[in-house]
Amino acid sequence: LSPSSAASDVYKRQDDDIQTSWQEGVVGSGIGESIVGYFSESCNVKYLMFRLGNWKTDRYFYGNNRPSCLRIQMEDFSTEINFPDKYQEFWVELSYPYETEYLSLTIEGVHAGTSWDDTPITDVRAFGI
């Protein structure tokens, strides 16, 4: 995926490094904020993996908000997925592979953090078949 905006930390949500994360960067919890990544070419996406929240340390994970609901969009496909408040990787299997050139995630809900009102996403991965 390549970034859709000039935000330099857009890559941090797919760098497989738990020391970095994308954060929505607005005042408040970030509900309604989106991140969009473009694939280098059209591909079929069947599985998605998420590391939600800030995985740098337990303090940052629980101190920051974590997405509780994300709207996922790819071309003609759109769905909302609810996530429990757990410090774990989440894998989503789509009903069939969707051909797309991009992946968009919109924060629709959050699990509140104990210290900060930011909503990070540490990692997102898309897999095809």
N, C-alpha and C positions, 0 to 999 in steps of 0.2 A: 504494500500500500504506500502511496505517496500522499503528502498532506494536501488538503483542500484550501488551506489558508496560510497566511504568513506566520502563524504561531509556531515558534521553533520547538515547543514541547509537544506538538501533535505526534511526532515520531515516538515519544516516550510511551505511548500506549501500545506499542507493538514492537518494542526493542528487546523483549524477554529479559529485562533487568528489573528486579523487584526494588532496586534502589531509586528508580525513576517512575514518575506517573504523570499522566495528563490531568490537569485540574481546570475546571470550567472558567475560572478567572473573573467571576462577577460577584457583586455584593449579594449575599444570601446563599441559599443552598444550591442554586444552579438549575432548579427545575425549569424545563423548557429549553435549556442550552443543548446544543448538538455538536458532535464531532463527525466529520466526514473524511473518509479515506478512499482514494482511487487506486484500483489495481492497475498494473502496467499494461494489462490487456484483459479483455473479457474472460471470465472464468465461471465455473460452476461451483457454487458454495453449498455444501451439505452440512457442515459442522461449524460451530462457533465455540471458542473457549474464552472465558472471561476471568480475570483477576480483578475484582471490584474493590474499591477503596485504596488506601495507601499501604502497601505491603512492606515498606521500609523497616518498620519495627512494630511491635504490638502497640506501643504508645501512639504512633501515628495512625495505625489501623483503627483503633477504637476512638481516638481523638478527632478524626475527620469523619464526615458523613460517608456513607456507602450507598451507591444506587440500590434502591429497592425495586424499581421498575424502569426498564429501558424500552423505548420504541426502537425497533430495528427495521431499517428500510434498505432494500436493494431493488433497483428498477421498479417493477410492478408489485413486488412483495413488500408487505408491511405487517408487523405484529408487535404486540407489547408482551414483555416477559417479566414476571415478578420473581424476585430473588430473595431467599431467606437471608437473615443477617448472620452470615457465617464467614469465617476466615478460611475459605477454600476456593479451589478452582471450580468454576461452573462450566459444564459442557452442555451445549444445546444441539440436538440433532433435528434438522429440518425435515419435513415430510418427504421432500425430494430435492435434488440439486436445483438451485436457482441460478440462472445465468445472469451475471451482473458485471458492471465495470466499477461499482462503488459499494461501500458499506457506510450507512449513516446510523449513528446512535444518538438518541435524544433522551435526556434524563427526565423521567416522568414522575419519579418519587424517590425519596431517600430514607435511609435509616440514619437518625441523628447521631452525630458524634458528640463526645463529651467535652471537647475543647475548641474546635474550630468549625466554622460553617462553610467549609469547602467540600466539594464532592469529587475526589480523585478516581481515576480508573488506571490501575497499574498496567494491565496488559489485555489485549484483545487479539485473538487469532482466528483466521478464517481458513477452513480446509475444504477441499473439493474431493471428488472421487474420480 
